[in-house]
Amino acid sequence: MTECYLYKLPNELLLHILTPLPTPQLLPLTVLSHRIYTLILRILHNRLVAASELNSHSLLLECYHPSAKLTEPPYFCTYHGTDGLTTYKPPYENDANLAGRLGEMRNMYSRFRPHRRDLELGGRRVRWPPGDVPGSRTFPGTASDRFEGETVKQILSLEGHELFTQLVAQTNLVKIGPRNGLFTCFVAVDEGVVRVWREWLGDMAAKRESGVPGAEDVVEEGEKGKGAIRDIPDAGKSAIDERILWITAANNTGLRFSIKERRLRRDAPILIRADEDIPVSYEIEYNELLVRTSHLLLMLEKSLVQEDNSSGKAVVFGSFG
């Protein structure tokens, strides 16, 4: 009688056995053999594609100065692409670079653009802050961007004695319920405090004004879905890009800003010492929110488990004073 063991099964059946396992349980199995490693890589690649697109979920970014905690609204993010995902090819067992494929997949980052107004195309809109009446001077956006909303901009000001300021940042994965303002699931992706140094603000603003290549990125527009996944050259350099401020030391989420110095208008001369720093003010524009795709996958699986275990009740966020 011929021997019967697991490796006698064809790859199709092995994939059928491994696919139901969640990602945290799949990863330890990659050390069993090259064959299992190759099959798991194929499963993980498909999951990364699904996680980056976020067809049923959306990212919600909260980023504000500590003094604006009660006034700054959350920002809904639209998907703009994943670094290097389109260049990934299914590996073979005799592939010389097979051992490094798992690390390459871990270093992929998905890019999102924060917006103030809408959640997604055809989605529900965020309630306007007081005074933002359509047609008024403070009304954000135009008819052409009514779906995505205006670009997120903030003002950071530092007094002469301040070397840095801080931004509290939190990224959440949410799924909108049947009613506006209700979430059927809510999972924290990452949170932390970003320290923004005066010297860094000055350097980034100077590079933008001088037209240094790469000082200001243009985010490509694309519809949500497979067509929006794009390959970005030098994707592995995202983690060392000086324009990105990482929310935590693990570099799972980061923010890329466009910095512009706001010139102070002085009608009368101000006398200061030569060694004394003057107050400065910068306008920061949120170009991109970068999220490690593998980390996003883990949070998405956690969200799906939360949704399955929910009792049908939704989480309500709002002011009920």
C-alpha positions as CSV (number, residue, x, y, z in Angstrom):
1,M,0.0,0.0,0.0
2,T,1.4,3.4,-1.0
3,E,2.1,6.0,1.7
4,C,-0.6,8.5,2.3
5,Y,0.3,11.9,3.8
6,L,-0.4,15.6,3.4
7,Y,2.0,16.3,0.7
8,K,0.4,13.7,-1.6
9,L,-2.5,16.1,-2.0
10,P,-2.5,18.5,-5.0
11,N,-2.0,22.2,-4.5
12,E,-5.7,22.9,-5.1
13,L,-6.7,20.9,-2.1
14,L,-4.0,22.3,0.1
15,L,-5.1,25.8,-0.8
16,H,-8.7,24.8,0.1
17,I,-7.4,23.6,3.5
18,L,-5.2,26.6,4.2
19,T,-7.5,29.4,3.0
20,P,-10.0,29.4,5.9
21,L,-7.2,30.0,8.4
22,P,-6.8,33.6,9.6
23,T,-3.5,35.3,8.8
24,P,-2.0,35.1,12.3
25,Q,-2.4,31.3,12.1
26,L,-1.1,31.0,8.6
27,L,2.2,32.8,9.1
28,P,3.8,30.2,11.5
29,L,3.1,27.5,8.9
30,T,5.5,29.1,6.4
31,V,8.4,27.4,8.1
32,L,7.1,23.9,7.4
33,S,8.4,23.6,3.8
34,H,9.0,25.5,0.6
35,R,5.8,24.1,-0.9
36,I,3.6,25.3,2.0
37,Y,5.5,28.6,2.0
38,T,4.7,29.1,-1.7
39,L,1.0,28.4,-1.2
40,I,0.7,30.7,1.8
41,L,2.3,33.5,-0.2
42,R,-0.3,33.1,-2.8
43,I,-3.1,33.3,-0.2
44,L,-1.5,36.3,1.5
45,H,-1.1,38.1,-1.8
46,N,-4.8,37.8,-2.6
47,R,-5.7,38.9,0.9
48,L,-3.5,42.0,0.6
49,V,-5.2,43.0,-2.6
50,A,-8.6,42.7,-0.9
51,A,-7.4,44.5,2.2
52,S,-5.9,47.4,0.2
53,E,-9.1,48.0,-1.8
54,L,-11.4,48.1,1.3
55,N,-14.5,47.5,-0.7
56,S,-16.8,47.2,2.3
57,H,-14.8,49.3,4.9
58,S,-13.3,52.8,5.1
59,L,-10.5,54.5,6.9
60,L,-11.3,57.2,9.3
61,L,-8.4,59.6,10.3
62,E,-8.4,61.8,13.3
63,C,-5.5,64.2,13.5
64,Y,-5.5,67.4,15.5
65,H,-3.6,69.7,17.8
66,P,-4.4,68.8,21.4
67,S,-6.1,72.2,21.8
68,A,-8.5,71.4,18.9
69,K,-9.6,68.0,20.2
70,L,-13.3,69.1,20.5
71,T,-13.5,71.1,17.3
72,E,-11.5,69.3,14.6
73,P,-13.7,66.8,12.6
74,P,-12.6,63.3,11.5
75,Y,-11.3,62.9,7.9
76,F,-12.6,60.1,5.6
77,C,-9.9,58.6,3.4
78,T,-10.1,57.6,-0.3
79,Y,-7.9,54.8,-1.6
80,H,-5.2,55.8,-4.1
81,G,-2.9,52.7,-4.5
82,T,-0.6,50.2,-3.0
83,D,3.2,50.4,-3.4
84,G,4.6,47.5,-5.5
85,L,1.5,45.3,-5.4
86,T,1.0,45.2,-9.2
87,T,4.6,44.0,-9.7
88,Y,4.2,41.0,-7.5
89,K,4.2,37.6,-9.3
90,P,3.2,34.3,-8.0
91,P,6.4,32.6,-6.8
92,Y,7.6,29.1,-7.7
93,E,9.3,26.6,-5.4
94,N,12.6,27.0,-7.3
95,D,12.6,30.8,-7.2
96,A,15.9,32.1,-5.9
97,N,14.2,35.0,-4.2
98,L,11.5,33.0,-2.6
99,A,12.8,33.5,1.0
100,G,12.5,37.3,0.7
101,R,9.0,37.5,-0.7
102,L,7.3,37.5,2.7
103,G,9.4,40.5,3.8
104,E,8.6,42.3,0.5
105,M,4.9,41.8,1.2
106,R,5.3,43.2,4.7
107,N,6.9,46.4,3.4
108,M,4.1,47.2,1.1
109,Y,2.2,50.4,1.9
110,S,-1.3,51.4,0.8
111,R,-1.9,55.1,0.2
112,F,-5.0,57.0,1.1
113,R,-6.0,60.7,0.7
114,P,-7.8,62.3,3.7
115,H,-10.9,64.5,2.9
116,R,-13.1,66.5,5.1
117,R,-16.5,65.9,3.5
118,D,-17.4,62.5,2.0
119,L,-16.8,58.9,3.0
120,E,-16.8,57.5,-0.6
121,L,-18.3,58.1,-4.0
122,G,-22.0,58.3,-3.6
123,G,-21.6,57.9,0.1
124,R,-22.9,59.8,3.1
125,R,-21.6,63.3,3.9
126,V,-20.1,64.6,7.1
127,R,-22.2,67.2,8.9
128,W,-21.0,70.7,8.2
129,P,-19.4,72.7,11.0
130,P,-21.3,75.9,12.0
131,G,-21.0,78.7,9.5
132,D,-20.1,76.5,6.5
133,V,-23.3,77.2,4.5
134,P,-23.4,76.5,0.8
135,G,-22.6,79.7,-1.1
136,S,-20.9,81.3,1.9
137,R,-17.2,82.4,2.0
138,T,-16.3,79.5,4.4
139,F,-18.1,76.8,2.4
140,P,-15.5,74.2,1.4
141,G,-15.0,72.7,-2.0
142,T,-16.8,73.3,-5.4
143,A,-19.2,71.3,-7.5
144,S,-16.3,69.4,-9.1
145,D,-15.1,67.9,-5.9
146,R,-18.5,67.4,-4.1
147,F,-17.9,63.7,-3.8
148,E,-14.4,63.7,-2.2
149,G,-14.6,67.0,-0.5
150,E,-11.9,69.6,0.1
151,T,-8.3,68.8,0.9
152,V,-7.5,68.7,4.6
153,K,-5.4,71.7,5.7
154,Q,-4.4,72.9,9.1
155,I,-2.4,75.8,10.5
156,L,0.4,75.1,12.9
157,S,1.8,78.0,14.8
158,L,4.9,78.1,17.1
159,E,5.9,80.9,19.4
160,G,9.5,82.1,19.5
161,H,10.5,79.8,22.4
162,E,8.8,76.6,21.0
163,L,11.0,74.0,19.3
164,F,8.1,71.8,18.3
165,T,4.4,71.3,18.3
166,Q,2.3,68.1,18.5
167,L,-0.5,66.4,16.6
168,V,-2.6,63.6,18.1
169,A,-3.3,61.0,15.4
170,Q,-5.6,58.0,15.3
171,T,-6.6,55.8,12.4
172,N,-9.7,53.7,12.6
173,L,-11.2,51.1,10.3
174,V,-15.0,51.5,10.1
175,K,-18.0,50.1,8.3
176,I,-21.0,52.3,7.8
177,G,-24.3,51.0,9.0
178,P,-27.7,51.4,7.2
179,R,-28.1,54.8,8.8
180,N,-26.0,57.9,8.5
181,G,-23.6,58.2,11.4
182,L,-23.9,54.6,12.6
183,F,-21.0,52.2,12.4
184,T,-21.5,48.4,12.4
185,C,-17.9,47.9,13.3
186,F,-15.0,50.1,14.6
187,V,-11.4,48.9,14.9
188,A,-8.5,51.1,15.9
189,V,-5.7,50.7,13.3
190,D,-3.0,52.9,15.0
191,E,-2.8,55.8,17.3
192,G,-0.1,58.0,18.7
193,V,1.3,61.5,19.1
194,V,3.3,63.0,16.3
195,R,6.0,65.6,17.2
196,V,6.4,68.2,14.5
197,W,9.7,70.1,14.9
198,R,10.2,73.7,13.9
199,E,13.3,72.9,12.0
200,W,11.6,70.2,10.0
201,L,8.7,72.5,9.1
202,G,11.2,75.1,7.9
203,D,13.2,72.6,5.8
204,M,10.1,71.2,4.1
205,A,8.7,74.6,3.4
206,A,12.0,75.8,1.9
207,K,12.3,72.7,-0.3
208,R,8.8,73.3,-1.6
209,E,9.4,77.0,-2.4
210,S,12.7,76.1,-4.1
211,G,11.1,73.5,-6.3
212,V,13.3,70.6,-5.1
213,P,12.2,67.4,-7.0
214,G,10.0,65.2,-4.8
215,A,9.3,67.9,-2.2
216,E,5.7,67.8,-3.1
217,D,3.9,64.8,-4.5
218,V,0.8,64.8,-6.6
219,V,-1.5,62.1,-5.6
220,E,-3.0,60.2,-8.6
221,E,-6.7,60.0,-8.8
222,G,-8.4,56.7,-9.4
223,E,-11.6,54.9,-8.8
224,K,-11.8,52.5,-6.0
225,G,-11.1,49.0,-7.1
226,K,-8.5,46.9,-8.8
227,G,-7.8,49.6,-11.3
228,A,-6.7,51.9,-8.6
229,I,-3.8,49.6,-7.5
230,R,-0.7,51.2,-8.9
231,D,3.0,50.4,-8.8
232,I,5.2,53.1,-7.3
233,P,8.9,53.1,-8.1
234,D,11.2,52.7,-5.1
235,A,8.4,51.6,-2.9
236,G,10.7,50.2,-0.3
237,K,12.0,53.7,0.4
238,S,8.7,54.8,1.9
239,A,9.9,54.0,5.5
240,I,12.9,56.4,5.2
241,D,11.2,59.3,3.4
242,E,11.9,62.4,5.4
243,R,8.6,64.0,4.3
244,I,6.6,61.3,6.2
245,L,5.9,61.7,9.9
246,W,5.2,58.2,11.4
247,I,2.5,57.9,14.0
248,T,4.3,55.1,16.0
249,A,7.7,53.6,16.1
250,A,6.5,50.5,14.3
251,N,6.0,52.6,11.1
252,N,2.6,51.0,10.5
253,T,0.9,54.3,9.6
254,G,2.4,57.6,8.6
255,L,1.3,61.0,7.3
256,R,2.8,62.9,4.4
257,F,2.4,66.7,4.4
258,S,2.9,69.5,2.0
259,I,4.2,72.5,4.0
260,K,3.8,76.2,3.2
261,E,5.0,79.0,5.4
262,R,2.5,81.7,6.2
263,R,4.2,85.1,6.0
264,L,3.4,87.4,8.8
265,R,2.1,90.8,7.7
266,R,3.7,93.5,9.7
267,D,2.5,97.1,9.4
268,A,5.0,98.2,12.1
269,P,8.6,97.0,12.7
270,I,9.2,94.5,15.5
271,L,12.5,94.7,17.3
272,I,14.0,91.3,18.2
273,R,17.5,90.2,19.2
274,A,19.7,88.5,16.5
275,D,19.7,85.2,18.5
276,E,16.0,85.2,19.2
277,D,13.5,83.1,17.2
278,I,10.4,84.8,16.0
279,P,6.9,83.2,16.0
280,V,6.2,81.2,12.8
281,S,3.1,79.8,11.2
282,Y,2.8,77.0,8.6
283,E,0.0,75.7,6.6
284,I,0.1,71.9,6.3
285,E,-1.8,70.0,3.7
286,Y,-2.5,66.3,4.1
287,N,-1.2,64.7,0.9
288,E,-1.3,61.0,2.0
289,L,-2.0,58.6,4.8
290,L,0.2,55.6,4.4
291,V,-0.8,52.3,6.1
292,R,1.3,49.2,6.0
293,T,-0.9,46.8,4.0
294,S,-0.1,43.7,6.0
295,H,-1.1,45.6,9.2
296,L,-4.3,46.8,7.5
297,L,-5.1,43.2,6.6
298,L,-4.8,42.1,10.2
299,M,-7.1,44.9,11.3
300,L,-9.6,44.0,8.5
301,E,-9.8,40.4,9.7
302,K,-10.3,41.7,13.3
303,S,-13.1,43.9,12.0
304,L,-14.8,41.0,10.2
305,V,-14.6,38.9,13.4
306,Q,-16.1,41.8,15.4
307,E,-18.9,42.1,12.8
308,D,-19.7,38.4,13.1
309,N,-19.8,38.6,16.9
310,S,-21.9,41.7,17.0
311,S,-25.4,41.7,18.4
312,G,-26.8,43.9,15.7
313,K,-26.2,47.1,17.6
314,A,-24.3,50.0,16.1
315,V,-21.8,52.4,17.6
316,V,-23.1,56.0,17.6
317,F,-20.6,58.9,17.5
318,G,-21.9,62.4,18.0
319,S,-22.6,65.3,20.3
320,F,-25.6,64.8,22.5
321,G,-25.2,67.6,25.0
